[in-house]
Amino acid sequence: MKDTLERIHIVLVEPKNAGNIGSVVRAMKNMGLSRLHLVNPVPFRDEVEQRKMGYRSQEIIAGADQFFVDDQETVQDFFLFLQACRFLKLAPDGGIGQLGVYFFYLLSFFG
């Protein structure tokens, strides 16, 4: 079961509030998830609201990846990419979330 949970990636795109990020990491911790990726997030690491809402979940925050994308069109391309993969059933063993993470890693290297 733990192997399955390790393959799940949570991607938050443009979260508007540090408290929302804290709530998500708390829910992730409760479900045994640990891989968080944030696209264009608000400042959150040392925010009081995030720490309050994400009580005892700061190890997920510490390990979270951040991606900053200037072009809104690129963010929309990401959603089209995921929808096409789901429709065509192209997801590898890691699933659609893994494809999204690969997409953002490619953006960070080539974007």
C-alpha positions as CSV (number, residue, x, y, z in Angstrom):
1,M,0.0,0.0,0.0
2,K,2.8,2.4,0.9
3,D,4.3,1.9,-2.6
4,T,1.0,3.0,-4.2
5,L,0.8,6.1,-2.0
6,E,4.3,7.1,-2.9
7,R,3.3,7.2,-6.6
8,I,0.6,9.8,-6.0
9,H,1.6,13.4,-6.6
10,I,-0.6,16.3,-5.5
11,V,-0.2,19.4,-7.8
12,L,-1.7,22.7,-6.7
13,V,-1.9,25.3,-9.4
14,E,-1.8,28.9,-8.3
15,P,-3.1,28.5,-4.8
16,K,-4.3,31.9,-3.6
17,N,-3.9,31.5,0.2
18,A,-1.2,30.0,2.4
19,G,-4.0,28.6,4.7
20,N,-5.3,26.6,1.8
21,I,-1.9,25.0,1.3
22,G,-1.8,24.2,5.0
23,S,-5.2,22.5,4.8
24,V,-4.1,20.4,1.8
25,V,-0.9,19.2,3.5
26,R,-2.8,18.3,6.6
27,A,-5.3,16.2,4.5
28,M,-2.3,14.7,2.7
29,K,-0.7,13.7,6.0
30,N,-3.9,12.1,7.2
31,M,-4.1,10.0,4.0
32,G,-0.5,9.0,4.0
33,L,0.5,11.2,1.0
34,S,3.8,13.2,0.9
35,R,4.5,14.4,-2.6
36,L,3.4,18.0,-3.1
37,H,4.1,20.2,-6.1
38,L,3.0,23.9,-6.3
39,V,2.7,26.0,-9.4
40,N,2.9,29.7,-8.9
41,P,2.1,29.6,-5.2
42,V,1.7,32.5,-2.9
43,P,4.4,32.8,-0.2
44,F,3.6,30.0,2.2
45,R,6.6,28.4,3.9
46,D,6.8,30.6,7.0
47,E,3.2,31.9,7.0
48,V,1.4,31.6,10.3
49,E,-1.9,30.6,8.6
50,Q,-0.2,27.8,6.7
51,R,1.4,26.5,9.9
52,K,-1.8,26.7,11.8
53,M,-3.9,24.9,9.1
54,G,-1.1,22.4,8.4
55,Y,-0.4,21.5,12.0
56,R,2.1,18.6,12.3
57,S,2.5,18.4,8.5
58,Q,5.5,20.6,8.0
59,E,7.7,17.8,6.6
60,I,5.5,17.8,3.6
61,I,5.9,21.6,3.2
62,A,9.7,21.1,3.6
63,G,9.7,18.6,0.8
64,A,7.4,20.5,-1.5
65,D,8.5,21.4,-5.0
66,Q,7.7,24.9,-6.4
67,F,7.4,25.8,-10.1
68,F,7.1,29.4,-11.3
69,V,5.6,29.7,-14.7
70,D,5.3,33.3,-16.1
71,D,3.2,32.3,-19.1
72,Q,-0.5,31.6,-18.3
73,E,-0.7,29.8,-21.7
74,T,1.8,27.2,-20.4
75,V,-0.3,26.5,-17.4
76,Q,-3.3,25.9,-19.7
77,D,-1.2,23.7,-21.9
78,F,-0.5,21.6,-18.8
79,F,-4.2,20.9,-18.3
80,L,-4.7,20.1,-22.0
81,F,-1.7,17.7,-21.8
82,L,-3.2,15.9,-18.8
83,Q,-6.6,15.7,-20.5
84,A,-5.1,14.2,-23.6
85,C,-3.2,11.7,-21.7
86,R,-6.3,10.6,-19.8
87,F,-8.3,10.4,-23.0
88,L,-5.7,8.4,-24.9
89,K,-4.7,6.3,-21.8
90,L,-1.1,7.2,-22.2
91,A,-0.3,7.4,-18.5
92,P,2.7,5.2,-17.4
93,D,2.6,3.1,-14.3
94,G,3.0,6.3,-12.2
95,G,-0.4,7.5,-13.4
96,I,-1.5,10.9,-14.7
97,G,-0.1,12.8,-11.7
98,Q,3.3,11.5,-12.5
99,L,3.0,12.7,-16.1
100,G,2.1,16.2,-14.8
101,V,5.2,16.2,-12.6
102,Y,7.4,15.2,-15.6
103,F,5.8,18.0,-17.5
104,F,6.8,20.6,-14.9
105,Y,10.3,19.1,-14.5
106,L,10.7,19.6,-18.2
107,L,9.4,23.2,-17.9
108,S,12.0,23.9,-15.2
109,F,14.8,22.6,-17.4
110,F,13.7,24.0,-20.7
111,G,11.1,26.6,-19.9
